[in-house]
Amino acid sequence: METIWIEHDNGIKGQHGFSEEEISSEVEIDALIKSYEDCGIVVYGWIY
């Protein structure tokens, strides 16, 4: 397992927050980002 940090707005425009996520491979990152966006959360970036 690898840990990534996702920087996002918590669903509130202009806000900044971070979430720690566990992934098995880098291939999962796009789906993980999409799951945030599907919930109305803007993702600013991520650190692998």
C-alpha positions in Angstrom: 0.0 0.0 0.0 1.1 3.5 -0.7 -0.2 6.7 0.9 -1.1 9.8 -1.1 -2.2 13.2 0.1 -5.1 14.9 -1.8 -5.5 18.7 -1.5 -9.1 19.8 -2.0 -11.7 22.3 -1.0 -13.9 20.1 1.2 -16.8 21.0 -1.0 -16.6 24.7 0.1 -15.4 27.1 -2.6 -12.0 28.6 -1.7 -11.3 26.4 1.3 -8.2 24.1 1.4 -7.9 20.8 3.2 -6.0 17.6 2.9 -7.0 14.0 3.0 -4.7 11.0 3.4 -5.7 8.0 1.2 -4.2 4.5 0.8 -3.9 3.0 -2.7 -2.4 -0.2 -4.0 -1.0 1.3 -7.2 -0.7 4.6 -9.0 -3.4 3.4 -11.4 -6.0 4.0 -8.7 -5.3 7.8 -8.4 -7.6 8.9 -11.3 -10.6 7.0 -10.0 -10.0 8.3 -6.5 -9.8 11.9 -7.7 -13.0 11.3 -9.7 -14.8 10.0 -6.6 -14.0 13.3 -4.9 -15.2 15.3 -7.9 -18.4 13.3 -8.1 -19.2 14.5 -4.6 -18.8 18.1 -5.6 -15.3 18.5 -4.1 -12.7 20.4 -6.1 -9.3 18.6 -6.1 -6.3 21.0 -6.3 -3.7 18.4 -6.5 -2.1 15.3 -4.9 1.3 14.2 -3.6 2.3 10.5 -4.1 
